[in-house]
Amino acid sequence: MRSSRGEGQLSLWDGEPPRTARGARPGRRAPDAADRTVVVSGGEFASRGWEPGTVLHHRPATRAARGELVVVRDGEELLLGFWGLEIGRPALFTDQGSTWLGESARVVGVVTAVEAPLAF
C-alpha cells in the first residue's frame, strides 16, 4: 500500500535543494565595501603621486603575483605594498624600502582601484 503525504509535509527529494553562492560558507558574512578599503597613511607611495589619505580599494584574494599591490595581514597589523621576494623571502616593497613577511602573514586582497583623498 502506498502512503500519502499531507499537504504541509514535503518530501526530501521533491524540488531542488536550496542554492548558495559558489564558495560561500555557512556562518560567514560577505565583506562590505568598507572592509575592502585601506587608506594610505604616510609617504609610502609618494612616487606614484598617492599622498596620505588616498583610498585604495581591494578585492579579496589569498594569493598574489610578483609586482601586484597587495594588502597583507600580519597578526593584528594590515600592511600594504608591492608583493615580491627579497633574498628568497616574501616581502612587501614601498618607497620607504622593503618589509620581510613572517610565516603568519596572509594576503587579504589585491588592490584594484585608487581613489583620491577627500579635500577638506
One Martini backbone bead per residue (centre of mass of N, CA, C, O) as a GRO file, in nm:
protein
  120
    1MET     BB    1   0.099   0.035   0.019
    2ARG     BB    2   0.044   0.370  -0.024
    3SER     BB    3   0.157   0.663   0.090
    4SER     BB    4   0.052   0.977   0.204
    5ARG     BB    5   0.075   1.312   0.186
    6GLY     BB    6   0.063   1.592   0.328
    7GLU     BB    7   0.043   1.924   0.261
    8GLY     BB    8   0.276   2.011   0.487
    9GLN     BB    9   0.448   1.787   0.348
   10LEU     BB   10   0.785   1.723   0.254
   11SER     BB   11   1.002   1.600   0.049
   12LEU     BB   12   1.343   1.555   0.017
   13TRP     BB   13   1.321   1.502  -0.318
   14ASP     BB   14   1.169   1.752  -0.374
   15GLY     BB   15   1.310   1.938  -0.561
   16GLU     BB   16   1.545   2.174  -0.502
   17PRO     BB   17   1.804   2.268  -0.354
   18PRO     BB   18   1.941   2.503  -0.193
   19ARG     BB   19   2.121   2.782  -0.296
   20THR     BB   20   2.450   2.898  -0.305
   21ALA     BB   21   2.712   3.057  -0.321
   22ARG     BB   22   3.001   3.020  -0.453
   23GLY     BB   23   3.197   2.942  -0.172
   24ALA     BB   24   3.006   2.953   0.045
   25ARG     BB   25   2.977   2.987   0.398
   26PRO     BB   26   2.851   2.911   0.675
   27GLY     BB   27   2.862   3.197   0.893
   28ARG     BB   28   2.949   3.395   0.662
   29ARG     BB   29   3.013   3.711   0.568
   30ALA     BB   30   3.003   3.956   0.357
   31PRO     BB   31   3.198   4.193   0.250
   32ASP     BB   32   3.224   4.515   0.267
   33ALA     BB   33   3.347   4.799   0.138
   34ALA     BB   34   3.491   4.886   0.407
   35ASP     BB   35   3.662   4.611   0.419
   36ARG     BB   36   3.797   4.705   0.111
   37THR     BB   37   3.977   4.935   0.256
   38VAL     BB   38   4.265   5.160   0.227
   39VAL     BB   39   4.473   5.399   0.392
   40VAL     BB   40   4.705   5.621   0.334
   41SER     BB   41   4.945   5.750   0.585
   42GLY     BB   42   5.198   5.812   0.402
   43GLY     BB   43   5.504   5.803   0.188
   44GLU     BB   44   5.501   5.511   0.038
   45PHE     BB   45   5.357   5.645  -0.257
   46ALA     BB   46   5.481   5.916  -0.384
   47SER     BB   47   5.581   5.821  -0.673
   48ARG     BB   48   5.259   5.790  -0.757
   49GLY     BB   49   5.089   6.034  -0.605
   50TRP     BB   50   5.020   5.919  -0.312
   51GLU     BB   51   4.880   6.059  -0.062
   52PRO     BB   52   4.768   6.112   0.221
   53GLY     BB   53   4.433   5.956   0.208
   54THR     BB   54   4.442   5.746   0.012
   55VAL     BB   55   4.222   5.522  -0.150
   56LEU     BB   56   4.217   5.162  -0.138
   57HIS     BB   57   4.088   4.912  -0.340
   58HIS     BB   58   3.993   4.567  -0.272
   59ARG     BB   59   4.018   4.232  -0.343
   60PRO     BB   60   3.977   3.931  -0.256
   61ALA     BB   61   4.269   3.736  -0.148
   62THR     BB   62   4.541   3.469  -0.121
   63ARG     BB   63   4.703   3.567  -0.374
   64ALA     BB   64   5.016   3.668  -0.539
   65ALA     BB   65   5.192   3.853  -0.762
   66ARG     BB   66   5.446   3.989  -0.880
   67GLY     BB   67   5.387   4.346  -0.836
   68GLU     BB   68   5.149   4.348  -0.662
   69LEU     BB   69   4.909   4.522  -0.489
   70VAL     BB   70   4.888   4.457  -0.136
   71VAL     BB   71   4.710   4.307   0.135
   72VAL     BB   72   4.839   4.240   0.467
   73ARG     BB   73   4.819   4.009   0.737
   74ASP     BB   74   5.002   4.069   1.055
   75GLY     BB   75   4.812   3.985   1.267
   76GLU     BB   76   4.685   4.309   1.350
   77GLU     BB   77   4.832   4.401   1.090
   78LEU     BB   78   4.825   4.618   0.812
   79LEU     BB   79   4.969   4.577   0.493
   80LEU     BB   80   5.138   4.768   0.226
   81GLY     BB   81   5.235   4.643  -0.106
   82PHE     BB   82   5.470   4.504  -0.312
   83TRP     BB   83   5.503   4.199  -0.428
   84GLY     BB   84   5.785   3.983  -0.322
   85LEU     BB   85   6.137   3.912  -0.332
   86GLU     BB   86   6.397   3.876  -0.068
   87ILE     BB   87   6.622   3.654  -0.041
   88GLY     BB   88   6.369   3.436  -0.068
   89ARG     BB   89   6.162   3.631   0.067
   90PRO     BB   90   5.884   3.756   0.158
   91ALA     BB   91   5.775   4.087   0.034
   92LEU     BB   92   5.737   4.439   0.081
   93PHE     BB   93   5.712   4.728  -0.136
   94THR     BB   94   5.833   5.063  -0.105
   95ASP     BB   95   5.967   5.380  -0.086
   96GLN     BB   96   6.088   5.288   0.217
   97GLY     BB   97   6.110   4.984   0.128
   98SER     BB   98   6.135   4.677   0.297
   99THR     BB   99   5.924   4.389   0.407
  100TRP     BB  100   5.931   4.124   0.588
  101LEU     BB  101   5.761   3.816   0.606
  102GLY     BB  102   5.601   3.611   0.794
  103GLU     BB  103   5.435   3.312   0.850
  104SER     BB  104   5.155   3.469   0.941
  105ALA     BB  105   5.124   3.597   0.679
  106ARG     BB  106   4.837   3.730   0.486
  107VAL     BB  107   4.656   3.756   0.215
  108VAL     BB  108   4.367   3.969   0.151
  109GLY     BB  109   4.444   4.163  -0.108
  110VAL     BB  110   4.389   4.328  -0.427
  111VAL     BB  111   4.442   4.607  -0.585
  112THR     BB  112   4.201   4.797  -0.810
  113ALA     BB  113   4.166   5.092  -0.668
  114VAL     BB  114   4.192   5.456  -0.679
  115GLU     BB  115   4.137   5.723  -0.441
  116ALA     BB  116   4.113   6.026  -0.372
  117PRO     BB  117   4.140   6.247  -0.149
  118LEU     BB  118   3.977   6.432   0.066
  119ALA     BB  119   3.863   6.753   0.073
  120PHE     BB  120   3.850   7.021   0.328
   0.00000   0.00000   0.00000
